[in-house]
Amino acid sequence: MVVGFVIGVVIAYFLTATHIDQVIISSINDITKFDIGQVGYYLIMGIAGGISLIAIGGFLSGIMVAYLLTWPGFDQYIIEAIKEWFNYDMSRGAYYLLFAVMGAAISFLEVVQMSLSSLFSAAKRKA
């Protein structure tokens, strides 16, 4: 868990070169109205790494999918749909954060499913 925390912080440091850190910080500020700052950003990435390195991979994959959806212009449709369905004025940063959190959640659920499937298959073999 400590190694995962350190790896999460190192990944967060490398993401500052592409300014993804500012996108994450501003989107959290938009959603929660709480400014986490640079230290909070490193803490969040460290905690995500401590929980699961796969969650960080899902986090980054979600950001990449959100970026790829901006090319054909689907991001505007998604933002408008969320505005209409949830009555929430979503910014571009919140759009990226939404996809990042969805990617991390899906990755984490895949790990849980993989862990539970081996547990249940062992129970089936015993019976």
C-alpha positions in Angstrom: 0.0 0.0 0.0 2.9 2.4 0.8 4.6 1.5 -2.5 1.3 2.2 -4.3 1.0 5.6 -2.6 4.6 6.5 -3.7 3.9 5.3 -7.2 0.7 7.4 -7.3 2.6 10.5 -6.2 5.3 9.9 -8.8 2.7 9.5 -11.6 1.1 12.7 -10.3 4.4 14.5 -10.6 4.9 13.3 -14.2 1.3 14.4 -15.1 2.2 18.0 -14.1 4.4 18.2 -17.2 1.2 17.9 -19.3 -0.8 20.2 -17.0 -3.4 17.4 -16.3 -2.9 18.4 -12.7 -4.5 21.8 -13.3 -7.4 20.2 -15.0 -8.0 17.8 -12.1 -7.6 20.6 -9.5 -9.9 23.0 -11.3 -12.6 20.3 -11.9 -12.6 19.3 -8.2 -12.9 23.0 -7.4 -15.8 23.3 -9.8 -17.7 20.3 -8.5 -17.1 20.6 -4.7 -16.4 24.4 -4.5 -13.3 23.4 -2.4 -9.8 24.3 -3.6 -7.6 21.3 -2.9 -4.5 22.9 -4.3 -1.3 21.1 -5.5 -0.8 19.3 -2.2 -4.4 17.9 -2.3 -3.8 16.8 -5.9 -0.7 14.8 -4.9 -2.6 13.3 -1.9 -5.5 12.2 -4.0 -3.3 10.5 -6.6 -1.3 8.9 -3.8 -4.4 7.5 -2.2 -5.6 6.2 -5.5 -2.2 4.5 -6.0 -2.4 3.1 -2.5 -5.8 1.7 -3.0 -4.9 0.1 -6.4 -2.4 0.9 -9.1 -5.1 -0.3 -11.5 -7.3 2.5 -10.4 -4.7 5.0 -11.5 -4.5 3.2 -14.9 -8.3 3.5 -15.1 -8.1 7.2 -14.1 -5.6 7.9 -16.9 -7.6 5.8 -19.4 -10.8 7.7 -18.6 -9.0 11.0 -19.2 -7.7 9.7 -22.6 -11.2 8.5 -23.6 -12.6 11.9 -22.7 -9.9 13.6 -24.8 -10.5 11.3 -27.7 -14.3 12.1 -27.6 -13.5 15.8 -28.0 -12.2 15.3 -31.6 -15.5 14.4 -33.2 -17.3 16.9 -30.8 -19.1 14.4 -28.6 -17.9 16.2 -25.5 -20.4 19.0 -26.1 -23.3 16.5 -26.5 -22.3 14.8 -23.2 -22.0 18.1 -21.4 -25.4 19.3 -22.7 -27.0 16.0 -21.7 -25.7 16.2 -18.2 -26.9 19.8 -18.0 -30.3 18.7 -19.0 -30.6 15.5 -17.1 -29.1 16.6 -13.8 -29.5 20.4 -13.9 -25.8 20.7 -13.3 -23.8 23.3 -15.2 -20.8 21.1 -16.1 -17.5 22.7 -17.1 -14.9 21.1 -19.4 -12.7 20.2 -16.3 -15.6 18.4 -14.7 -16.2 16.5 -17.9 -12.6 15.2 -17.8 -12.9 14.4 -14.1 -16.2 12.5 -14.7 -14.5 10.3 -17.2 -11.4 9.8 -15.0 -13.5 8.7 -12.0 -15.6 6.4 -14.2 -12.4 4.8 -15.6 -11.0 4.4 -12.1 -14.3 2.9 -10.8 -14.5 0.5 -13.7 -10.9 -0.7 -13.2 -11.5 -1.1 -9.5 -14.7 -3.1 -10.1 -12.8 -5.3 -12.6 -10.2 -6.1 -9.8 -13.0 -6.9 -7.4 -14.7 -9.2 -9.9 -11.4 -10.9 -10.7 -10.7 -11.5 -7.0 -14.2 -12.8 -6.3 -14.3 -15.0 -9.4 -11.2 -16.9 -8.2 -12.8 -17.3 -4.7 -16.1 -18.7 -6.1 -14.3 -21.0 -8.6 -12.4 -22.5 -5.7 -15.6 -23.0 -3.8 -17.2 -24.8 -6.8 -14.2 -27.1 -7.1 -14.5 -28.1 -3.5 -18.2 -29.0 -3.8 
